[in-house]
Amino acid sequence: METNSLLGVWTGTAHNSNGWDMKITISILQPLEIGSMLGIFDIPLISCSGTFRIMNIHGEILDLQAEKQQGNCEKADSDSLELLADGTLLYTSQGKGWETRGILERKD
């Protein structure tokens, strides 16, 4: 994965398995390195924000851990971003009894 190609602000709509959609913005602030801070995320609908730390990189998938959460964030068991062939990112977050997935595009 070309790590610098992900730098920037990514936004899109994610669908939660509980039946609602939400806008999410993820700002990737520095090159990817396991253990380092990826950047910040914001989900205005549920007033949730925080940072993501990179836990693992395998192929085009980044395994993340949410930290420094503020607001009404649900506790996720796993968070990930996958770089897709068309240059978008697939955001996936899973918790007990729910899953949120959405496609994020880079904002110019």
Jmol script that loads the backbone (N, CA, C; Angstrom):
load data "model"
ATOM      1  N   MET A   1       0.849  -1.178   0.000  1.00  0.00           N
ATOM      2  CA  MET A   1       0.000   0.000   0.000  1.00  0.00           C
ATOM      3  C   MET A   1       0.893   1.238   0.000  1.00  0.00           C
ATOM      4  N   GLU A   2       0.605   2.174  -0.892  1.00  0.00           N
ATOM      5  CA  GLU A   2       1.335   3.436  -0.951  1.00  0.00           C
ATOM      6  C   GLU A   2       0.781   4.336   0.155  1.00  0.00           C
ATOM      7  N   THR A   3       1.536   4.445   1.235  1.00  0.00           N
ATOM      8  CA  THR A   3       1.003   5.083   2.432  1.00  0.00           C
ATOM      9  C   THR A   3       0.703   6.562   2.248  1.00  0.00           C
ATOM     10  N   ASN A   4       1.517   7.277   1.498  1.00  0.00           N
ATOM     11  CA  ASN A   4       1.273   8.711   1.336  1.00  0.00           C
ATOM     12  C   ASN A   4       0.026   8.993   0.506  1.00  0.00           C
ATOM     13  N   SER A   5      -0.435   8.013  -0.274  1.00  0.00           N
ATOM     14  CA  SER A   5      -1.613   8.230  -1.120  1.00  0.00           C
ATOM     15  C   SER A   5      -2.884   8.379  -0.299  1.00  0.00           C
ATOM     16  N   LEU A   6      -2.848   7.995   0.967  1.00  0.00           N
ATOM     17  CA  LEU A   6      -4.039   8.082   1.815  1.00  0.00           C
ATOM     18  C   LEU A   6      -4.126   9.389   2.592  1.00  0.00           C
ATOM     19  N   LEU A   7      -3.062  10.179   2.601  1.00  0.00           N
ATOM     20  CA  LEU A   7      -3.082  11.435   3.352  1.00  0.00           C
ATOM     21  C   LEU A   7      -4.201  12.335   2.841  1.00  0.00           C
ATOM     22  N   GLY A   8      -4.921  12.944   3.769  1.00  0.00           N
ATOM     23  CA  GLY A   8      -5.992  13.853   3.401  1.00  0.00           C
ATOM     24  C   GLY A   8      -7.260  13.594   4.190  1.00  0.00           C
ATOM     25  N   VAL A   9      -8.335  14.228   3.745  1.00  0.00           N
ATOM     26  CA  VAL A   9      -9.633  14.131   4.410  1.00  0.00           C
ATOM     27  C   VAL A   9     -10.546  13.251   3.560  1.00  0.00           C
ATOM     28  N   TRP A  10     -11.121  12.240   4.203  1.00  0.00           N
ATOM     29  CA  TRP A  10     -12.010  11.279   3.548  1.00  0.00           C
ATOM     30  C   TRP A  10     -13.389  11.388   4.188  1.00  0.00           C
ATOM     31  N   THR A  11     -14.430  11.372   3.360  1.00  0.00           N
ATOM     32  CA  THR A  11     -15.779  11.495   3.891  1.00  0.00           C
ATOM     33  C   THR A  11     -16.750  10.639   3.080  1.00  0.00           C
ATOM     34  N   GLY A  12     -17.819  10.238   3.744  1.00  0.00           N
ATOM     35  CA  GLY A  12     -18.843   9.444   3.077  1.00  0.00           C
ATOM     36  C   GLY A  12     -19.969   9.123   4.045  1.00  0.00           C
ATOM     37  N   THR A  13     -20.905   8.306   3.572  1.00  0.00           N
ATOM     38  CA  THR A  13     -22.033   7.884   4.388  1.00  0.00           C
ATOM     39  C   THR A  13     -21.889   6.410   4.704  1.00  0.00           C
ATOM     40  N   ALA A  14     -22.041   6.083   5.965  1.00  0.00           N
ATOM     41  CA  ALA A  14     -21.956   4.693   6.418  1.00  0.00           C
ATOM     42  C   ALA A  14     -23.334   4.245   6.886  1.00  0.00           C
ATOM     43  N   HIS A  15     -23.642   2.978   6.634  1.00  0.00           N
ATOM     44  CA  HIS A  15     -24.923   2.399   7.048  1.00  0.00           C
ATOM     45  C   HIS A  15     -24.698   1.495   8.251  1.00  0.00           C
ATOM     46  N   ASN A  16     -25.487   1.714   9.292  1.00  0.00           N
ATOM     47  CA  ASN A  16     -25.413   0.893  10.499  1.00  0.00           C
ATOM     48  C   ASN A  16     -26.461  -0.211  10.407  1.00  0.00           C
ATOM     49  N   SER A  17     -26.097  -1.431  10.820  1.00  0.00           N
ATOM     50  CA  SER A  17     -27.016  -2.570  10.748  1.00  0.00           C
ATOM     51  C   SER A  17     -28.261  -2.386  11.613  1.00  0.00           C
ATOM     52  N   ASN A  18     -28.254  -1.405  12.516  1.00  0.00           N
ATOM     53  CA  ASN A  18     -29.446  -1.107  13.312  1.00  0.00           C
ATOM     54  C   ASN A  18     -30.449  -0.263  12.534  1.00  0.00           C
ATOM     55  N   GLY A  19     -30.108   0.092  11.285  1.00  0.00           N
ATOM     56  CA  GLY A  19     -31.089   0.717  10.404  1.00  0.00           C
ATOM     57  C   GLY A  19     -30.934   2.192  10.144  1.00  0.00           C
ATOM     58  N   TRP A  20     -29.803   2.796  10.439  1.00  0.00           N
ATOM     59  CA  TRP A  20     -29.661   4.214  10.170  1.00  0.00           C
ATOM     60  C   TRP A  20     -28.344   4.503   9.462  1.00  0.00           C
ATOM     61  N   ASP A  21     -28.324   5.636   8.741  1.00  0.00           N
ATOM     62  CA  ASP A  21     -27.145   6.077   8.006  1.00  0.00           C
ATOM     63  C   ASP A  21     -26.530   7.272   8.716  1.00  0.00           C
ATOM     64  N   MET A  22     -25.223   7.421   8.558  1.00  0.00           N
ATOM     65  CA  MET A  22     -24.525   8.535   9.200  1.00  0.00           C
ATOM     66  C   MET A  22     -23.364   8.975   8.335  1.00  0.00           C
ATOM     67  N   LYS A  23     -23.087  10.261   8.358  1.00  0.00           N
ATOM     68  CA  LYS A  23     -21.923  10.799   7.679  1.00  0.00           C
ATOM     69  C   LYS A  23     -20.715  10.585   8.586  1.00  0.00           C
ATOM     70  N   ILE A  24     -19.583  10.205   7.975  1.00  0.00           N
ATOM     71  CA  ILE A  24     -18.344  10.052   8.729  1.00  0.00           C
ATOM     72  C   ILE A  24     -17.219  10.743   7.968  1.00  0.00           C
ATOM     73  N   THR A  25     -16.360  11.406   8.708  1.00  0.00           N
ATOM     74  CA  THR A  25     -15.179  12.040   8.136  1.00  0.00           C
ATOM     75  C   THR A  25     -13.958  11.514   8.881  1.00  0.00           C
ATOM     76  N   ILE A  26     -12.965  11.070   8.117  1.00  0.00           N
ATOM     77  CA  ILE A  26     -11.706  10.612   8.695  1.00  0.00           C
ATOM     78  C   ILE A  26     -10.584  11.422   8.068  1.00  0.00           C
ATOM     79  N   SER A  27      -9.790  12.062   8.905  1.00  0.00           N
ATOM     80  CA  SER A  27      -8.643  12.844   8.431  1.00  0.00           C
ATOM     81  C   SER A  27      -7.377  12.039   8.705  1.00  0.00           C
ATOM     82  N   ILE A  28      -6.700  11.636   7.619  1.00  0.00           N
ATOM     83  CA  ILE A  28      -5.451  10.891   7.741  1.00  0.00           C
ATOM     84  C   ILE A  28      -4.323  11.913   7.691  1.00  0.00           C
ATOM     85  N   LEU A  29      -3.629  12.042   8.823  1.00  0.00           N
ATOM     86  CA  LEU A  29      -2.725  13.160   9.021  1.00  0.00           C
ATOM     87  C   LEU A  29      -1.248  12.840   8.796  1.00  0.00           C
ATOM     88  N   GLN A  30      -0.886  11.553   8.820  1.00  0.00           N
ATOM     89  CA  GLN A  30       0.534  11.224   8.673  1.00  0.00           C
ATOM     90  C   GLN A  30       0.675   9.877   7.995  1.00  0.00           C
ATOM     91  N   PRO A  31       1.863   9.590   7.442  1.00  0.00           N
ATOM     92  CA  PRO A  31       2.081   8.296   6.785  1.00  0.00           C
ATOM     93  C   PRO A  31       1.790   7.138   7.739  1.00  0.00           C
ATOM     94  N   LEU A  32       1.411   6.017   7.154  1.00  0.00           N
ATOM     95  CA  LEU A  32       0.985   4.858   7.930  1.00  0.00           C
ATOM     96  C   LEU A  32       2.167   4.133   8.563  1.00  0.00           C
ATOM     97  N   GLU A  33       2.027   3.858   9.846  1.00  0.00           N
ATOM     98  CA  GLU A  33       3.028   3.085  10.561  1.00  0.00           C
ATOM     99  C   GLU A  33       2.332   2.382  11.716  1.00  0.00           C
ATOM    100  N   ILE A  34       2.552   1.079  11.840  1.00  0.00           N
ATOM    101  CA  ILE A  34       1.908   0.307  12.900  1.00  0.00           C
ATOM    102  C   ILE A  34       2.260   0.919  14.261  1.00  0.00           C
ATOM    103  N   GLY A  35       1.245   1.115  15.078  1.00  0.00           N
ATOM    104  CA  GLY A  35       1.417   1.692  16.402  1.00  0.00           C
ATOM    105  C   GLY A  35       1.281   3.192  16.449  1.00  0.00           C
ATOM    106  N   SER A  36       1.311   3.841  15.284  1.00  0.00           N
ATOM    107  CA  SER A  36       1.221   5.302  15.276  1.00  0.00           C
ATOM    108  C   SER A  36      -0.230   5.753  15.131  1.00  0.00           C
ATOM    109  N   MET A  37      -0.463   7.015  15.399  1.00  0.00           N
ATOM    110  CA  MET A  37      -1.779   7.612  15.258  1.00  0.00           C
ATOM    111  C   MET A  37      -2.049   7.818  13.775  1.00  0.00           C
ATOM    112  N   LEU A  38      -3.183   7.333  13.292  1.00  0.00           N
ATOM    113  CA  LEU A  38      -3.568   7.513  11.890  1.00  0.00           C
ATOM    114  C   LEU A  38      -4.103   8.914  11.663  1.00  0.00           C
ATOM    115  N   GLY A  39      -5.014   9.328  12.534  1.00  0.00           N
ATOM    116  CA  GLY A  39      -5.655  10.627  12.373  1.00  0.00           C
ATOM    117  C   GLY A  39      -6.915  10.690  13.211  1.00  0.00           C
ATOM    118  N   ILE A  40      -7.803  11.584  12.821  1.00  0.00           N
ATOM    119  CA  ILE A  40      -9.003  11.829  13.618  1.00  0.00           C
ATOM    120  C   ILE A  40     -10.252  11.424  12.837  1.00  0.00           C
ATOM    121  N   PHE A  41     -11.316  11.095  13.583  1.00  0.00           N
ATOM    122  CA  PHE A  41     -12.592  10.789  12.942  1.00  0.00           C
ATOM    123  C   PHE A  41     -13.689  11.603  13.606  1.00  0.00           C
ATOM    124  N   ASP A  42     -14.765  11.834  12.837  1.00  0.00           N
ATOM    125  CA  ASP A  42     -15.901  12.607  13.329  1.00  0.00           C
ATOM    126  C   ASP A  42     -17.180  12.034  12.724  1.00  0.00           C
ATOM    127  N   ILE A  43     -18.153  11.757  13.602  1.00  0.00           N
ATOM    128  CA  ILE A  43     -19.466  11.274  13.187  1.00  0.00           C
ATOM    129  C   ILE A  43     -20.492  12.215  13.817  1.00  0.00           C
ATOM    130  N   PRO A  44     -20.862  13.297  13.107  1.00  0.00           N
ATOM    131  CA  PRO A  44     -21.732  14.328  13.699  1.00  0.00           C
ATOM    132  C   PRO A  44     -23.102  13.831  14.150  1.00  0.00           C
ATOM    133  N   LEU A  45     -23.719  12.881  13.431  1.00  0.00           N
ATOM    134  CA  LEU A  45     -25.073  12.423  13.751  1.00  0.00           C
ATOM    135  C   LEU A  45     -25.186  11.919  15.181  1.00  0.00           C
ATOM    136  N   ILE A  46     -24.171  11.176  15.631  1.00  0.00           N
ATOM    137  CA  ILE A  46     -24.219  10.642  16.995  1.00  0.00           C
ATOM    138  C   ILE A  46     -23.251  11.381  17.918  1.00  0.00           C
ATOM    139  N   SER A  47     -22.756  12.517  17.431  1.00  0.00           N
ATOM    140  CA  SER A  47     -21.845  13.339  18.222  1.00  0.00           C
ATOM    141  C   SER A  47     -20.693  12.498  18.780  1.00  0.00           C
ATOM    142  N   CYS A  48     -19.989  11.822  17.870  1.00  0.00           N
ATOM    143  CA  CYS A  48     -18.875  10.956  18.249  1.00  0.00           C
ATOM    144  C   CYS A  48     -17.632  11.376  17.477  1.00  0.00           C
ATOM    145  N   SER A  49     -16.528  11.514  18.179  1.00  0.00           N
ATOM    146  CA  SER A  49     -15.257  11.828  17.533  1.00  0.00           C
ATOM    147  C   SER A  49     -14.127  11.205  18.336  1.00  0.00           C
ATOM    148  N   GLY A  50     -12.950  11.174  17.741  1.00  0.00           N
ATOM    149  CA  GLY A  50     -11.788  10.613  18.419  1.00  0.00           C
ATOM    150  C   GLY A  50     -10.649  10.429  17.455  1.00  0.00           C
ATOM    151  N   THR A  51      -9.717   9.581  17.834  1.00  0.00           N
ATOM    152  CA  THR A  51      -8.558   9.295  16.986  1.00  0.00           C
ATOM    153  C   THR A  51      -8.497   7.801  16.698  1.00  0.00           C
ATOM    154  N   PHE A  52      -7.825   7.465  15.608  1.00  0.00           N
ATOM    155  CA  PHE A  52      -7.576   6.067  15.266  1.00  0.00           C
ATOM    156  C   PHE A  52      -6.085   5.794  15.349  1.00  0.00           C
ATOM    157  N   ARG A  53      -5.723   4.676  15.983  1.00  0.00           N
ATOM    158  CA  ARG A  53      -4.350   4.190  16.010  1.00  0.00           C
ATOM    159  C   ARG A  53      -4.269   2.968  15.097  1.00  0.00           C
ATOM    160  N   ILE A  54      -3.177   2.849  14.332  1.00  0.00           N
ATOM    161  CA  ILE A  54      -2.980   1.718  13.428  1.00  0.00           C
ATOM    162  C   ILE A  54      -2.454   0.534  14.225  1.00  0.00           C
ATOM    163  N   MET A  55      -3.206  -0.552  14.216  1.00  0.00           N
ATOM    164  CA  MET A  55      -2.817  -1.750  14.951  1.00  0.00           C
ATOM    165  C   MET A  55      -2.133  -2.778  14.053  1.00  0.00           C
ATOM    166  N   ASN A  56      -2.535  -2.814  12.771  1.00  0.00           N
ATOM    167  CA  ASN A  56      -1.963  -3.782  11.849  1.00  0.00           C
ATOM    168  C   ASN A  56      -2.221  -3.308  10.422  1.00  0.00           C
ATOM    169  N   ILE A  57      -1.339  -3.687   9.513  1.00  0.00           N
ATOM    170  CA  ILE A  57      -1.520  -3.418   8.090  1.00  0.00           C
ATOM    171  C   ILE A  57      -1.312  -4.747   7.379  1.00  0.00           C
ATOM    172  N   HIS A  58      -2.326  -5.198   6.645  1.00  0.00           N
ATOM    173  CA  HIS A  58      -2.158  -6.412   5.852  1.00  0.00           C
ATOM    174  C   HIS A  58      -2.802  -6.181   4.493  1.00  0.00           C
ATOM    175  N   GLY A  59      -1.952  -6.191   3.475  1.00  0.00           N
ATOM    176  CA  GLY A  59      -2.420  -5.895   2.123  1.00  0.00           C
ATOM    177  C   GLY A  59      -2.929  -4.467   2.058  1.00  0.00           C
ATOM    178  N   GLU A  60      -4.168  -4.325   1.644  1.00  0.00           N
ATOM    179  CA  GLU A  60      -4.788  -3.002   1.505  1.00  0.00           C
ATOM    180  C   GLU A  60      -5.686  -2.664   2.693  1.00  0.00           C
ATOM    181  N   ILE A  61      -5.575  -3.425   3.788  1.00  0.00           N
ATOM    182  CA  ILE A  61      -6.453  -3.241   4.947  1.00  0.00           C
ATOM    183  C   ILE A  61      -5.666  -2.722   6.149  1.00  0.00           C
ATOM    184  N   LEU A  62      -6.207  -1.685   6.781  1.00  0.00           N
ATOM    185  CA  LEU A  62      -5.656  -1.142   8.019  1.00  0.00           C
ATOM    186  C   LEU A  62      -6.574  -1.542   9.164  1.00  0.00           C
ATOM    187  N   ASP A  63      -6.050  -2.253  10.147  1.00  0.00           N
ATOM    188  CA  ASP A  63      -6.805  -2.537  11.366  1.00  0.00           C
ATOM    189  C   ASP A  63      -6.551  -1.394  12.335  1.00  0.00           C
ATOM    190  N   LEU A  64      -7.623  -0.825  12.865  1.00  0.00           N
ATOM    191  CA  LEU A  64      -7.535   0.386  13.679  1.00  0.00           C
ATOM    192  C   LEU A  64      -8.093   0.161  15.076  1.00  0.00           C
ATOM    193  N   GLN A  65      -7.679   1.038  15.982  1.00  0.00           N
ATOM    194  CA  GLN A  65      -8.245   1.071  17.329  1.00  0.00           C
ATOM    195  C   GLN A  65      -8.646   2.508  17.623  1.00  0.00           C
ATOM    196  N   ALA A  66      -9.920   2.697  17.979  1.00  0.00           N
ATOM    197  CA  ALA A  66     -10.403   4.039  18.313  1.00  0.00           C
ATOM    198  C   ALA A  66      -9.920   4.419  19.709  1.00  0.00           C
ATOM    199  N   GLU A  67      -9.448   5.655  19.844  1.00  0.00           N
ATOM    200  CA  GLU A  67      -8.955   6.167  21.121  1.00  0.00           C
ATOM    201  C   GLU A  67      -9.450   7.592  21.321  1.00  0.00           C
ATOM    202  N   LYS A  68      -9.315   8.076  22.547  1.00  0.00           N
ATOM    203  CA  LYS A  68      -9.660   9.464  22.899  1.00  0.00           C
ATOM    204  C   LYS A  68     -11.048   9.840  22.391  1.00  0.00           C
ATOM    205  N   GLN A  69     -11.994   8.911  22.541  1.00  0.00           N
ATOM    206  CA  GLN A  69     -13.344   9.141  22.041  1.00  0.00           C
ATOM    207  C   GLN A  69     -14.080  10.170  22.893  1.00  0.00           C
ATOM    208  N   GLN A  70     -14.868  10.995  22.211  1.00  0.00           N
ATOM    209  CA  GLN A  70     -15.700  11.993  22.873  1.00  0.00           C
ATOM    210  C   GLN A  70     -17.105  11.886  22.311  1.00  0.00           C
ATOM    211  N   GLY A  71     -18.092  12.111  23.144  1.00  0.00           N
ATOM    212  CA  GLY A  71     -19.478  12.076  22.688  1.00  0.00           C
ATOM    213  C   GLY A  71     -20.125  10.722  22.909  1.00  0.00           C
ATOM    214  N   ASN A  72     -21.062  10.386  22.018  1.00  0.00           N
ATOM    215  CA  ASN A  72     -21.876   9.182  22.169  1.00  0.00           C
ATOM    216  C   ASN A  72     -21.364   8.023  21.313  1.00  0.00           C
ATOM    217  N   CYS A  73     -20.099   7.712  21.417  1.00  0.00           N
ATOM    218  CA  CYS A  73     -19.498   6.647  20.614  1.00  0.00           C
ATOM    219  C   CYS A  73     -19.881   5.269  21.159  1.00  0.00           C
ATOM    220  N   GLU A  74     -20.224   4.359  20.246  1.00  0.00           N
ATOM    221  CA  GLU A  74     -20.458   2.967  20.607  1.00  0.00           C
ATOM    222  C   GLU A  74     -19.096   2.283  20.689  1.00  0.00           C
ATOM    223  N   LYS A  75     -18.948   1.348  21.615  1.00  0.00           N
ATOM    224  CA  LYS A  75     -17.702   0.601  21.750  1.00  0.00           C
ATOM    225  C   LYS A  75     -17.606  -0.410  20.618  1.00  0.00           C
ATOM    226  N   ALA A  76     -16.603  -0.253  19.759  1.00  0.00           N
ATOM    227  CA  ALA A  76     -16.397  -1.181  18.647  1.00  0.00           C
ATOM    228  C   ALA A  76     -15.389  -2.256  19.041  1.00  0.00           C
ATOM    229  N   ASP A  77     -15.640  -3.472  18.585  1.00  0.00           N
ATOM    230  CA  ASP A  77     -14.677  -4.550  18.775  1.00  0.00           C
ATOM    231  C   ASP A  77     -13.584  -4.482  17.715  1.00  0.00           C
ATOM    232  N   SER A  78     -13.938  -3.953  16.535  1.00  0.00           N
ATOM    233  CA  SER A  78     -12.945  -3.793  15.475  1.00  0.00           C
ATOM    234  C   SER A  78     -13.337  -2.639  14.562  1.00  0.00           C
ATOM    235  N   ASP A  79     -12.321  -1.935  14.083  1.00  0.00           N
ATOM    236  CA  ASP A  79     -12.472  -0.870  13.095  1.00  0.00           C
ATOM    237  C   ASP A  79     -11.427  -1.114  12.019  1.00  0.00           C
ATOM    238  N   SER A  80     -11.790  -0.868  10.762  1.00  0.00           N
ATOM    239  CA  SER A  80     -10.812  -1.043   9.696  1.00  0.00           C
ATOM    240  C   SER A  80     -11.114  -0.123   8.525  1.00  0.00           C
ATOM    241  N   LEU A  81     -10.075   0.126   7.742  1.00  0.00           N
ATOM    242  CA  LEU A  81     -10.184   0.828   6.468  1.00  0.00           C
ATOM    243  C   LEU A  81      -9.536  -0.056   5.419  1.00  0.00           C
ATOM    244  N   GLU A  82     -10.196  -0.184   4.263  1.00  0.00           N
ATOM    245  CA  GLU A  82      -9.632  -0.959   3.164  1.00  0.00           C
ATOM    246  C   GLU A  82      -9.583  -0.084   1.928  1.00  0.00           C
ATOM    247  N   LEU A  83      -8.396   0.028   1.322  1.00  0.00           N
ATOM    248  CA  LEU A  83      -8.240   0.775   0.083  1.00  0.00           C
ATOM    249  C   LEU A  83      -8.774  -0.086  -1.056  1.00  0.00           C
ATOM    250  N   LEU A  84      -9.804   0.410  -1.749  1.00  0.00           N
ATOM    251  CA  LEU A  84     -10.417  -0.334  -2.844  1.00  0.00           C
ATOM    252  C   LEU A  84      -9.769   0.041  -4.175  1.00  0.00           C
ATOM    253  N   ALA A  85      -9.979  -0.793  -5.180  1.00  0.00           N
ATOM    254  CA  ALA A  85      -9.341  -0.610  -6.486  1.00  0.00           C
ATOM    255  C   ALA A  85      -9.682   0.728  -7.134  1.00  0.00           C
ATOM    256  N   ASP A  86     -10.863   1.281  -6.834  1.00  0.00           N
ATOM    257  CA  ASP A  86     -11.264   2.555  -7.442  1.00  0.00           C
ATOM    258  C   ASP A  86     -10.733   3.772  -6.679  1.00  0.00           C
ATOM    259  N   GLY A  87      -9.899   3.551  -5.657  1.00  0.00           N
ATOM    260  CA  GLY A  87      -9.300   4.662  -4.916  1.00  0.00           C
ATOM    261  C   GLY A  87     -10.119   5.146  -3.740  1.00  0.00           C
ATOM    262  N   THR A  88     -11.252   4.508  -3.460  1.00  0.00           N
ATOM    263  CA  THR A  88     -12.053   4.863  -2.287  1.00  0.00           C
ATOM    264  C   THR A  88     -11.628   3.990  -1.109  1.00  0.00           C
ATOM    265  N   LEU A  89     -12.127   4.339   0.080  1.00  0.00           N
ATOM    266  CA  LEU A  89     -11.848   3.563   1.282  1.00  0.00           C
ATOM    267  C   LEU A  89     -13.143   2.940   1.793  1.00  0.00           C
ATOM    268  N   LEU A  90     -13.089   1.660   2.137  1.00  0.00           N
ATOM    269  CA  LEU A  90     -14.219   0.988   2.790  1.00  0.00           C
ATOM    270  C   LEU A  90     -13.979   1.065   4.291  1.00  0.00           C
ATOM    271  N   TYR A  91     -14.878   1.743   4.993  1.00  0.00           N
ATOM    272  CA  TYR A  91     -14.816   1.852   6.451  1.00  0.00           C
ATOM    273  C   TYR A  91     -15.727   0.782   7.043  1.00  0.00           C
ATOM    274  N   THR A  92     -15.208  -0.002   7.984  1.00  0.00           N
ATOM    275  CA  THR A  92     -16.006  -1.017   8.663  1.00  0.00           C
ATOM    276  C   THR A  92     -15.763  -0.914  10.166  1.00  0.00           C
ATOM    277  N   SER A  93     -16.845  -0.894  10.925  1.00  0.00           N
ATOM    278  CA  SER A  93     -16.770  -0.889  12.384  1.00  0.00           C
ATOM    279  C   SER A  93     -17.752  -1.933  12.895  1.00  0.00           C
ATOM    280  N   GLN A  94     -17.285  -2.824  13.781  1.00  0.00           N
ATOM    281  CA  GLN A  94     -18.155  -3.870  14.302  1.00  0.00           C
ATOM    282  C   GLN A  94     -18.112  -3.877  15.822  1.00  0.00           C
ATOM    283  N   GLY A  95     -19.302  -4.047  16.415  1.00  0.00           N
ATOM    284  CA  GLY A  95     -19.428  -4.161  17.864  1.00  0.00           C
ATOM    285  C   GLY A  95     -20.367  -5.300  18.194  1.00  0.00           C
ATOM    286  N   LYS A  96     -20.732  -5.402  19.439  1.00  0.00           N
ATOM    287  CA  LYS A  96     -21.639  -6.473  19.862  1.00  0.00           C
ATOM    288  C   LYS A  96     -23.035  -6.228  19.286  1.00  0.00           C
ATOM    289  N   GLY A  97     -23.419  -7.040  18.306  1.00  0.00           N
ATOM    290  CA  GLY A  97     -24.753  -6.956  17.728  1.00  0.00           C
ATOM    291  C   GLY A  97     -24.938  -5.897  16.670  1.00  0.00           C
ATOM    292  N   TRP A  98     -23.871  -5.259  16.186  1.00  0.00           N
ATOM    293  CA  TRP A  98     -24.027  -4.244  15.143  1.00  0.00           C
ATOM    294  C   TRP A  98     -22.792  -4.177  14.249  1.00  0.00           C
ATOM    295  N   GLU A  99     -22.989  -3.617  13.055  1.00  0.00           N
ATOM    296  CA  GLU A  99     -21.901  -3.372  12.113  1.00  0.00           C
ATOM    297  C   GLU A  99     -22.222  -2.104  11.340  1.00  0.00           C
ATOM    298  N   THR A 100     -21.219  -1.304  11.095  1.00  0.00           N
ATOM    299  CA  THR A 100     -21.348  -0.088  10.291  1.00  0.00           C
ATOM    300  C   THR A 100     -20.356  -0.190   9.143  1.00  0.00           C
ATOM    301  N   ARG A 101     -20.840   0.073   7.909  1.00  0.00           N
ATOM    302  CA  ARG A 101     -19.978   0.020   6.726  1.00  0.00           C
ATOM    303  C   ARG A 101     -20.303   1.198   5.827  1.00  0.00           C
ATOM    304  N   GLY A 102     -19.278   1.750   5.201  1.00  0.00           N
ATOM    305  CA  GLY A 102     -19.502   2.832   4.265  1.00  0.00           C
ATOM    306  C   GLY A 102     -18.292   3.076   3.371  1.00  0.00           C
ATOM    307  N   ILE A 103     -18.538   3.698   2.233  1.00  0.00           N
ATOM    308  CA  ILE A 103     -17.481   4.038   1.293  1.00  0.00           C
ATOM    309  C   ILE A 103     -17.130   5.507   1.480  1.00  0.00           C
ATOM    310  N   LEU A 104     -15.836   5.774   1.653  1.00  0.00           N
ATOM    311  CA  LEU A 104     -15.342   7.127   1.860  1.00  0.00           C
ATOM    312  C   LEU A 104     -14.548   7.574   0.631  1.00  0.00           C
ATOM    313  N   GLU A 105     -14.752   8.830   0.252  1.00  0.00           N
ATOM    314  CA  GLU A 105     -14.015   9.418  -0.868  1.00  0.00           C
ATOM    315  C   GLU A 105     -13.179  10.572  -0.346  1.00  0.00           C
ATOM    316  N   ARG A 106     -12.040  10.790  -0.996  1.00  0.00           N
ATOM    317  CA  ARG A 106     -11.167  11.893  -0.595  1.00  0.00           C
ATOM    318  C   ARG A 106     -11.808  13.227  -1.001  1.00  0.00           C
ATOM    319  N   LYS A 107     -11.828  14.165  -0.060  1.00  0.00           N
ATOM    320  CA  LYS A 107     -12.322  15.517  -0.343  1.00  0.00           C
ATOM    321  C   LYS A 107     -11.185  16.315  -0.952  1.00  0.00           C
ATOM    322  N   ASP A 108     -11.498  17.070  -1.977  1.00  0.00           N
ATOM    323  CA  ASP A 108     -10.474  17.935  -2.595  1.00  0.00           C
ATOM    324  C   ASP A 108     -10.411  19.274  -1.915  1.00  0.00           C
TER     325      ASP A 108
END
end "model"
wireframe off; spacefill off
backbone 0.3
color backbone group
